Amino acid sequence: MAAVPRQAHEGRDVNDPILSCRNLEKWYSGVHALKNVSLDIERGEALGLVGDNGAGKSTLIKLLSGVHLPDGGEIRMDGEPVRISSPRRAMDLGIETIYQYNSMVPNMSIARNLFIGREPMKFSVGRFGLLDLERMSRESVEAIANVDMHLRSPDALLAELSGGQRQGVAIARAMHFKSRVLILDEPTNHLSVKETDKVIGFVRGLREQGITGVFISHNMHHVFECCDRIVAMARGEIVLDRRVGETSIDEVHTYL
């Protein structure tokens, strides 16, 4: 059964966008990286974010994922202003970001990577405790199976997995911890055709899990294949915002 969006249980207006940006501004050493950017991300949609290098995509994602604070403007979640002051705060709000070179650790097991930063404890005293390895193993098997991956052991090292499988583990982690917004930054880079198809399938399946997806890619064909809506950026501004069925790859390229 698809996950029920959390806001439905909290009395929030389900007509509000799950995430909104209002007049966001960001400067880096005299460079105006974001210029008055406003964007609504609707519940359950897969939004494709495209643009050339330096267009402002990465800056926008860093603000939404808590890496940097905006210099102006406002971010809202469920219609309420939020201050995303750190990646931990973003995760607490239900925003998970999977980077092209993600933060998973190759020489740690799949189970440890799936729970990294959220390890369950059998008991703890202050900052020290005993990991609940049995629970981590059991739940990691379930989480991986939920994204239709079949790995021989949760104790296998992440380094033994292909690029596509690693992305699958990262997506399984987001689903397991009930992330509400999943941001995927260039998730198909350097993957084989088969692995790329798998990742695109993951993105298509997010809606059924009650997860809103933001898919950043230079590959326009991949974006059109799995997204509901296209937002194009150039020179720090949004220059196009259309439903996939209302535009084309050729038209998007004219704005970049």
Sequence and secondary structure as in RCSB ss.txt:
>XXXX:A:sequence
MAAVPRQAHEGRDVNDPILSCRNLEKWYSGVHALKNVSLDIERGEALGLVGDNGAGKSTLIKLLSGVHLPDGGEI
RMDGEPVRISSPRRAMDLGIETIYQYNSMVPNMSIARNLFIGREPMKFSVGRFGLLDLERMSRESVEAIANVDMH
LRSPDALLAELSGGQRQGVAIARAMHFKSRVLILDEPTNHLSVKETDKVIGFVRGLREQGITGVFISHNMHHVFE
CCDRIVAMARGEIVLDRRVGETSIDEVHTYL
>XXXX:A:secstr
     GGGGTT  TTS SEEEEEEEEEETTEEEEEEEEEEE TT EEEEE  TTSSHHHHHHHHTTSS  SEEEE
EETTEEE   SHHHHHHHTEEEE TT S  TTSBHHHHHTTT   EEEEETTEEEE HHHHHHHHHHHHHHTT  
 S TTSBGGGS HHHHHHHHHHHHHHTT SEEEEESTTTT  HHHHHHHHHHHHTTGGGT EEEEE S HHHHHH
H SEEEEEETTEEEEEEEGGG  HHHHHHH 
